[in-house]
Amino acid sequence: MWRSIRIFLLLAVLLAVALHNWLDRVATQSWQEPLWVGLFPLNADGSATSQEYVATLTPKDFAAIEDFFAREGQRYGLKLEQPVHVELYPPGSKLPPSLDPSAGPLGIAWWSLKLRYFAARATAVPGRAPPRIRLFLLYHDPATLERAPDSHGLQKGLVGVVHLFADPGMAGRNSIVIAHELLHTVGASDKYHLGDGSPLFPSGYGDRDQDPLYPQQQAELMAGQRALSAYQWEMPRTLAGVLIGPETALEIRWTH
């Protein structure tokens, strides 16, 4: 009997989790009201450079993200004038759990659970309403790191870990990475080759019908790179050089 009870309880928990994930997906893809995104900046490397940069961040530093989604939403005929609302929360002191690059499916699943538990505790700010989506912004001193670690946005849990550079000159590209991971949390998939990061054709191209095809004038957000030729690509400097392609718009339910 006790074995049957344990199985029943486990099934009940799994059902509750599945229902919660389904409700989150419906809520974040309905676009009936602005999607509230909380940004939680962190000093990722403990350096003075990163600490100073994090301490000076203001909401204006992320205004381009709201403007980008408003522009793209209007292009797709979205009724909302402001599809995404970005809210900056106070800097945190504890870093989220890291994902081992060599982790297999079980390791990734365990990391995901730890991240969601961390997010539930780390984003409770007295006097501030909890956001729908939580993004932890981990800033690194570019003088000590040539390439930022991989970022991750999870639809299950509506949480993301975004690695960025603590450099005002990189603010525009940081905004691209934040917007990219944000769309992962609402169902968008990557539009680039995992091996070399090159944009997939046609879904990862800003304008697949452009003639001549190269160089592309804009990058697709979920590709993150603008194709200069079949063998060259680069990341735009700001979100002004980025758009949301039709495949991504369909994934996030901007189109049907």
Buried (B, 14 or more C-beta within 10 A) or exposed (E): EEEEEEEEEEEEEEEEEEEEBEEBBEBBBEBEEBBBBBBBBBBBBEBEBBBEBBEEBEEEBBEBBBBBBBBBBEEBEBEBEBBBBBBBBEBBEEBBBBBEEEEEEEEBEEBBEBBBEBBEEBBEBEEEEEBBBBBBBBBBBBEEBEEBBEBBBBBBBBBBBBBBBBBEEBBBBBBBBBBBBBBBBBBBEBBBEEEEEBBBBBBBBBBBEBEEBBEBEBBBBBBBBBBEEEEEBEBBEBBEBBBBBBBBBBBBBBEE
